[in-house]
Amino acid sequence: MSLEQIPLARQVDVALEKLGGELKGLVAGTIVLQIRDDAVGRFGIRHLPVDCGEQGREVVGMTPSEVMLLRKLAVEALRHKNGWTHGEISYDFLLKQGQVYVSVQFESNYNMANLMFRFSPKKRDRREASNE
């Protein structure tokens, strides 16, 4: 089975599953997924390794159940993605007082060179239009 045959929701879930070990040690960050032809390409986490909160407080990252909740929220957020196949999805997450908060940002990308190639009339069509 090729990557194109696997639904994007499943690909997002697999990517977050791979990041699970890293997520367990974090309280906040941004998960970034690059999408091309409705397939996950590169993915990873952006985060600051230093907690800027209260001094002397031991920082505990997400538990396995909180990571599962984050995965579930990430997949559910895909229902808001429509009409584009290339771009980036960013999930900003925060663990605060035992609650997981997620904010999602979709970025669609288009290539103007591809659009211009498809919409430029053929020579034959241009000649016929000038003869009219």
VOVODREN-459395 format. One record per residue (C-alpha): x, y, z; residue in three letters; residue number from 1. Coordinates in pm, 1 decimal. Example, Ala and Ser with C-alpha at 12.3 -4.5 7.8 and 13.67 -1.06 7.14 Angstrom:
<node X="1230.0" Y="-450.0" Z="780.0" sero="ala" kedren="1"/>
<node X="1367.0" Y="-106.0" Z="714.0" sero="ser" kedren="2"/>
***
This chain:
<node X="0.0" Y="0.0" Z="0.0" sero="met" kedren="1"/>
<node X="143.2" Y="337.6" Z="-100.0" sero="ser" kedren="2"/>
<node X="132.3" Y="653.5" Z="109.2" sero="leu" kedren="3"/>
<node X="-128.5" Y="809.2" Z="-122.9" sero="glu" kedren="4"/>
<node X="-371.1" Y="526.8" Z="-38.4" sero="gln" kedren="5"/>
<node X="-353.4" Y="588.4" Z="337.3" sero="ile" kedren="6"/>
<node X="-600.9" Y="854.3" Z="459.0" sero="pro" kedren="7"/>
<node X="-443.8" Y="1178.2" Z="582.6" sero="leu" kedren="8"/>
<node X="-605.0" Y="1130.5" Z="925.0" sero="ala" kedren="9"/>
<node X="-424.7" Y="797.8" Z="965.7" sero="arg" kedren="10"/>
<node X="-95.8" Y="949.5" Z="850.6" sero="gln" kedren="11"/>
<node X="-131.3" Y="1230.4" Z="1109.3" sero="val" kedren="12"/>
<node X="-203.8" Y="973.0" Z="1379.0" sero="asp" kedren="13"/>
<node X="104.6" Y="768.3" Z="1282.8" sero="val" kedren="14"/>
<node X="325.8" Y="1079.3" Z="1278.8" sero="ala" kedren="15"/>
<node X="208.6" Y="1179.0" Z="1627.9" sero="leu" kedren="16"/>
<node X="253.6" Y="820.4" Z="1745.4" sero="glu" kedren="17"/>
<node X="618.6" Y="838.7" Z="1630.1" sero="lys" kedren="18"/>
<node X="657.8" Y="1165.5" Z="1822.9" sero="leu" kedren="19"/>
<node X="498.9" Y="1014.7" Z="2135.1" sero="gly" kedren="20"/>
<node X="823.9" Y="953.7" Z="2322.2" sero="gly" kedren="21"/>
<node X="932.1" Y="1313.2" Z="2271.0" sero="glu" kedren="22"/>
<node X="588.1" Y="1450.8" Z="2359.2" sero="leu" kedren="23"/>
<node X="585.6" Y="1270.0" Z="2696.4" sero="lys" kedren="24"/>
<node X="860.9" Y="1499.6" Z="2820.5" sero="gly" kedren="25"/>
<node X="699.8" Y="1827.3" Z="2710.9" sero="leu" kedren="26"/>
<node X="446.6" Y="2067.8" Z="2856.9" sero="val" kedren="27"/>
<node X="421.0" Y="2293.4" Z="2550.2" sero="ala" kedren="28"/>
<node X="536.0" Y="2317.1" Z="2190.0" sero="gly" kedren="29"/>
<node X="433.7" Y="2311.3" Z="1826.8" sero="thr" kedren="30"/>
<node X="394.5" Y="2000.4" Z="1613.6" sero="ile" kedren="31"/>
<node X="458.7" Y="2076.9" Z="1246.3" sero="val" kedren="32"/>
<node X="344.5" Y="1855.0" Z="958.6" sero="leu" kedren="33"/>
<node X="434.1" Y="1934.6" Z="599.4" sero="gln" kedren="34"/>
<node X="170.6" Y="1813.4" Z="354.8" sero="ile" kedren="35"/>
<node X="227.2" Y="1740.4" Z="-16.5" sero="arg" kedren="36"/>
<node X="-40.2" Y="1576.8" Z="-233.0" sero="asp" kedren="37"/>
<node X="-245.6" Y="1508.7" Z="82.5" sero="asp" kedren="38"/>
<node X="40.1" Y="1304.4" Z="229.3" sero="ala" kedren="39"/>
<node X="250.6" Y="1382.1" Z="535.8" sero="val" kedren="40"/>
<node X="611.0" Y="1449.1" Z="439.9" sero="gly" kedren="41"/>
<node X="834.0" Y="1593.8" Z="706.5" sero="arg" kedren="42"/>
<node X="709.8" Y="1628.5" Z="1062.0" sero="phe" kedren="43"/>
<node X="853.1" Y="1727.0" Z="1396.8" sero="gly" kedren="44"/>
<node X="823.0" Y="1933.1" Z="1713.8" sero="ile" kedren="45"/>
<node X="934.3" Y="2287.1" Z="1789.9" sero="arg" kedren="46"/>
<node X="975.1" Y="2362.4" Z="2157.7" sero="his" kedren="47"/>
<node X="1183.0" Y="2549.4" Z="2409.6" sero="leu" kedren="48"/>
<node X="1370.3" Y="2303.2" Z="2630.2" sero="pro" kedren="49"/>
<node X="1355.9" Y="2544.0" Z="2925.7" sero="val" kedren="50"/>
<node X="1041.6" Y="2600.1" Z="3131.0" sero="asp" kedren="51"/>
<node X="997.1" Y="2973.2" Z="3182.5" sero="cys" kedren="52"/>
<node X="741.8" Y="2925.2" Z="3460.6" sero="gly" kedren="53"/>
<node X="784.9" Y="2920.2" Z="3834.0" sero="glu" kedren="54"/>
<node X="1134.6" Y="2860.6" Z="3970.2" sero="gln" kedren="55"/>
<node X="1198.4" Y="2547.6" Z="4176.2" sero="gly" kedren="56"/>
<node X="889.8" Y="2369.8" Z="4043.1" sero="arg" kedren="57"/>
<node X="958.6" Y="2031.9" Z="3887.0" sero="glu" kedren="58"/>
<node X="827.3" Y="2019.6" Z="3533.7" sero="val" kedren="59"/>
<node X="639.2" Y="1704.1" Z="3444.4" sero="val" kedren="60"/>
<node X="558.5" Y="1640.2" Z="3079.6" sero="gly" kedren="61"/>
<node X="250.8" Y="1482.7" Z="2932.4" sero="met" kedren="62"/>
<node X="139.2" Y="1138.3" Z="3040.2" sero="thr" kedren="63"/>
<node X="69.9" Y="864.9" Z="2783.3" sero="pro" kedren="64"/>
<node X="-306.8" Y="929.9" Z="2813.1" sero="ser" kedren="65"/>
<node X="-252.5" Y="1303.9" Z="2752.6" sero="glu" kedren="66"/>
<node X="-43.7" Y="1221.3" Z="2443.9" sero="val" kedren="67"/>
<node X="-329.3" Y="1000.1" Z="2320.2" sero="met" kedren="68"/>
<node X="-573.5" Y="1287.2" Z="2376.7" sero="leu" kedren="69"/>
<node X="-345.0" Y="1519.8" Z="2178.3" sero="leu" kedren="70"/>
<node X="-337.6" Y="1267.3" Z="1892.1" sero="arg" kedren="71"/>
<node X="-717.2" Y="1243.1" Z="1898.7" sero="lys" kedren="72"/>
<node X="-759.9" Y="1622.4" Z="1895.7" sero="leu" kedren="73"/>
<node X="-510.0" Y="1654.5" Z="1608.4" sero="ala" kedren="74"/>
<node X="-698.7" Y="1403.5" Z="1394.0" sero="val" kedren="75"/>
<node X="-1036.6" Y="1562.1" Z="1476.5" sero="glu" kedren="76"/>
<node X="-905.0" Y="1904.8" Z="1372.0" sero="ala" kedren="77"/>
<node X="-853.6" Y="1774.6" Z="1016.4" sero="leu" kedren="78"/>
<node X="-1227.4" Y="1814.9" Z="952.3" sero="arg" kedren="79"/>
<node X="-1153.9" Y="2187.9" Z="910.2" sero="his" kedren="80"/>
<node X="-902.9" Y="2123.6" Z="629.4" sero="lys" kedren="81"/>
<node X="-1070.9" Y="2136.1" Z="291.0" sero="asn" kedren="82"/>
<node X="-992.2" Y="2213.7" Z="-68.7" sero="gly" kedren="83"/>
<node X="-611.2" Y="2202.6" Z="-59.1" sero="trp" kedren="84"/>
<node X="-349.7" Y="1930.2" Z="-90.2" sero="thr" kedren="85"/>
<node X="-17.9" Y="2110.7" Z="-29.5" sero="his" kedren="86"/>
<node X="80.5" Y="2308.2" Z="278.2" sero="gly" kedren="87"/>
<node X="154.9" Y="2283.6" Z="647.4" sero="glu" kedren="88"/>
<node X="-40.9" Y="2200.4" Z="960.2" sero="ile" kedren="89"/>
<node X="78.6" Y="2335.7" Z="1295.3" sero="ser" kedren="90"/>
<node X="-57.0" Y="2213.8" Z="1626.8" sero="tyr" kedren="91"/>
<node X="32.3" Y="2442.1" Z="1918.4" sero="asp" kedren="92"/>
<node X="-16.7" Y="2247.3" Z="2238.8" sero="phe" kedren="93"/>
<node X="-0.2" Y="2326.8" Z="2609.2" sero="leu" kedren="94"/>
<node X="-38.2" Y="2113.0" Z="2919.5" sero="leu" kedren="95"/>
<node X="-178.9" Y="2327.0" Z="3198.7" sero="lys" kedren="96"/>
<node X="-319.2" Y="2198.3" Z="3527.3" sero="gln" kedren="97"/>
<node X="-364.1" Y="1850.8" Z="3382.3" sero="gly" kedren="98"/>
<node X="-555.7" Y="1974.8" Z="3074.9" sero="gln" kedren="99"/>
<node X="-427.8" Y="1952.2" Z="2717.3" sero="val" kedren="100"/>
<node X="-500.5" Y="2258.9" Z="2505.5" sero="tyr" kedren="101"/>
<node X="-447.9" Y="2255.0" Z="2129.4" sero="val" kedren="102"/>
<node X="-464.2" Y="2531.8" Z="1871.4" sero="ser" kedren="103"/>
<node X="-444.0" Y="2436.0" Z="1503.7" sero="val" kedren="104"/>
<node X="-320.8" Y="2641.8" Z="1210.2" sero="gln" kedren="105"/>
<node X="-360.1" Y="2532.2" Z="847.5" sero="phe" kedren="106"/>
<node X="-143.8" Y="2683.3" Z="574.7" sero="glu" kedren="107"/>
<node X="-221.7" Y="2604.0" Z="212.8" sero="ser" kedren="108"/>
<node X="46.4" Y="2636.5" Z="-55.4" sero="asn" kedren="109"/>
<node X="1.8" Y="2673.0" Z="-429.7" sero="tyr" kedren="110"/>
<node X="254.2" Y="2691.8" Z="-712.5" sero="asn" kedren="111"/>
<node X="181.5" Y="2968.3" Z="-962.4" sero="met" kedren="112"/>
<node X="398.9" Y="2804.5" Z="-1228.6" sero="ala" kedren="113"/>
<node X="167.2" Y="2502.5" Z="-1227.2" sero="asn" kedren="114"/>
<node X="-140.9" Y="2723.5" Z="-1256.2" sero="leu" kedren="115"/>
<node X="0.8" Y="2927.4" Z="-1542.8" sero="met" kedren="116"/>
<node X="98.2" Y="2612.9" Z="-1730.5" sero="phe" kedren="117"/>
<node X="-253.1" Y="2470.7" Z="-1705.4" sero="arg" kedren="118"/>
<node X="-433.7" Y="2789.6" Z="-1802.1" sero="phe" kedren="119"/>
<node X="-218.3" Y="2909.3" Z="-2090.7" sero="ser" kedren="120"/>
<node X="-402.2" Y="2850.8" Z="-2417.5" sero="pro" kedren="121"/>
<node X="-247.3" Y="2626.1" Z="-2679.5" sero="lys" kedren="122"/>
<node X="-104.0" Y="2784.6" Z="-2995.8" sero="lys" kedren="123"/>
<node X="-389.4" Y="2643.3" Z="-3203.1" sero="arg" kedren="124"/>
<node X="-647.9" Y="2799.6" Z="-2967.3" sero="asp" kedren="125"/>
<node X="-472.6" Y="3137.5" Z="-2984.0" sero="arg" kedren="126"/>
<node X="-474.2" Y="3131.8" Z="-3366.6" sero="arg" kedren="127"/>
<node X="-842.1" Y="3041.0" Z="-3377.6" sero="glu" kedren="128"/>
<node X="-924.8" Y="3324.3" Z="-3135.5" sero="ala" kedren="129"/>
<node X="-734.2" Y="3578.5" Z="-3346.6" sero="ser" kedren="130"/>
<node X="-917.5" Y="3468.8" Z="-3665.0" sero="asn" kedren="131"/>
<node X="-1257.9" Y="3537.1" Z="-3512.4" sero="glu" kedren="132"/>
***
